[in-house]
Amino acid sequence: MEGPVVEKISVSLTAQQARMVDDAVTSGDYASSSEVIREALRDWRAKRLLGQLWDQGLAGGPADPDETIDDIKQAARRGKPAA
């Protein structure tokens, strides 16, 4: 079984950003600059997803002040939105 295909790309960074990447590798927290960038991309993707979920929540309208967490859990178990 083969691993993921790796594609090489060129990225331009400011001097400060390049130092941050180098410092992360020099500190031993990461094995390579590629590893630093891959983690940054995973964090960026998670941040975007969180933002999308936040927007969906806001679009859902105001919460019912009488609804409890137990109501929400029961509705989730039934596969239906609460109240």
C-alpha positions as CSV (number, residue, x, y, z in Angstrom):
1,M,0.0,0.0,0.0
2,E,1.4,3.4,-1.0
3,G,1.3,6.5,1.1
4,P,-0.1,9.8,0.1
5,V,1.3,11.5,-3.0
6,V,3.5,14.4,-2.1
7,E,3.5,17.4,-4.3
8,K,6.3,20.0,-4.1
9,I,5.4,23.6,-4.3
10,S,7.3,26.8,-3.8
11,V,6.0,29.2,-1.1
12,S,7.2,32.8,-0.4
13,L,7.5,33.8,3.2
14,T,8.5,37.1,4.9
15,A,11.8,37.0,6.7
16,Q,9.9,36.9,10.0
17,Q,7.7,34.0,8.9
18,A,10.8,32.1,7.6
19,R,12.5,32.6,11.0
20,M,9.4,31.3,12.8
21,V,9.5,28.1,10.7
22,D,13.3,27.7,11.2
23,D,12.9,28.3,14.9
24,A,10.2,25.6,15.2
25,V,12.5,23.1,13.5
26,T,15.6,24.2,15.4
27,S,13.8,23.8,18.7
28,G,13.1,20.2,17.9
29,D,9.4,20.6,17.9
30,Y,9.3,19.6,14.2
31,A,11.5,17.5,12.0
32,S,11.4,19.7,9.0
33,S,10.0,23.0,7.6
34,S,7.5,20.9,5.6
35,E,6.1,19.4,8.8
36,V,5.6,23.0,10.2
37,I,3.8,24.1,7.1
38,R,1.6,20.9,7.0
39,E,0.5,21.5,10.6
40,A,-0.2,25.1,9.8
41,L,-2.4,24.0,6.9
42,R,-4.3,21.5,9.1
43,D,-4.9,24.3,11.6
44,W,-6.0,26.7,8.9
45,R,-8.5,24.1,7.5
46,A,-9.9,23.5,11.1
47,K,-10.3,27.2,11.6
48,R,-12.2,27.6,8.4
49,L,-14.5,24.6,9.3
50,L,-15.1,26.1,12.7
51,G,-16.0,29.4,11.1
52,Q,-18.4,27.7,8.8
53,L,-20.1,25.9,11.7
54,W,-20.3,29.1,13.6
55,D,-22.0,30.8,10.7
56,Q,-24.4,27.9,10.4
57,G,-25.2,28.3,14.1
58,L,-25.9,32.0,13.7
59,A,-28.1,31.4,10.7
60,G,-30.1,28.9,12.8
61,G,-31.6,31.8,14.8
62,P,-31.7,32.5,18.5
63,A,-31.7,29.6,21.0
64,D,-34.8,28.7,22.9
65,P,-34.1,29.9,26.4
66,D,-36.2,27.1,27.9
67,E,-34.3,24.4,26.1
68,T,-31.8,22.4,28.3
69,I,-28.7,20.5,27.3
70,D,-30.7,17.3,28.0
71,D,-33.3,18.4,25.5
72,I,-30.6,18.9,22.9
73,K,-29.0,15.5,23.6
74,Q,-32.3,13.7,23.4
75,A,-33.2,15.4,20.1
76,A,-29.7,14.5,18.7
77,R,-30.3,10.9,19.6
78,R,-33.6,10.9,17.8
79,G,-31.8,12.6,14.8
80,K,-34.1,15.6,14.9
81,P,-33.4,19.2,15.8
82,A,-34.5,20.2,19.3
83,A,-37.6,22.3,19.8
